[in-house]
Amino acid sequence: MKTLRELLERNRSWAGRTAAASPGFFEELSRQQTPRYLWIGCSDSRVPANQIVDLQPGELFVHRNVANLVVHTDLNCLSVLQYAVDVLRVRHVIVCGHYGCGGVQAAFERQRLGLIDNWLRHVQDVELRHQTALAAISERAKRCDRVCELNVIEQVANVCATTIVEDAWNRGQALSVHGWIYRLGDGLLHDLGICVSERSELASAYAAAIA
């Protein structure tokens, strides 16, 4: 039976280094988690949420799926969002995509990969919604990059339209939803210019980000 011994050994080494550098770290961590942020990102192994924003375990609540989608029938994503907002009382929801996203590229290129093609139809819907603006971008790689950006903006709008976020705003809870994108080539995050802190801000913030 293969036990992935290397990963278990790496875990022990990491736990030992962490405990030596911060005595009591794991004991404190085990008592509670009080993150201020929910991160909705891509499953891509090159985009590790905690590392790229330099936050410790316990400081960032995370949901990841292929192409960082927020779909209103996805009970997994919605359950994470509801727990983060209603129970953990996070102050910020960050939807973060990345350039060079394999899921976005597969949707953009109309690749057939199997079951996941059905999931990536949501990205194709984003592309179709903005097809006029995208057609004006002559370089194919830049057009795909823009789809990555537009996909994030659309998912921010989807987060804001959930009953979870609308109910939080209706009861006066402080909650902001942000759209960011990550560039693999330099490790830097970029704000896509959409931040929504109440329902009335969504239309203008969306229009500004699209423009």
Secondary structure, DSSP 8 states (H G I E B T S, - for coil): ----HHHHHHHHHHHHHHHHHSTTHHHHHHH----SEEEEEE--TT--HHHHTT--TTSEEEEEETT----TT-HHHHHHHHIIIIIS--SEEEEEEETT-HHHHHHHHT---STHHHHHHHHHHHHHHTHHHHHT--SHHHHHHHHHHHHHHHHHHHHHTSHHHHHHHHTT---EEEEEEEETTTTEEEEEEEEESSGGGHHHHHHHHH-
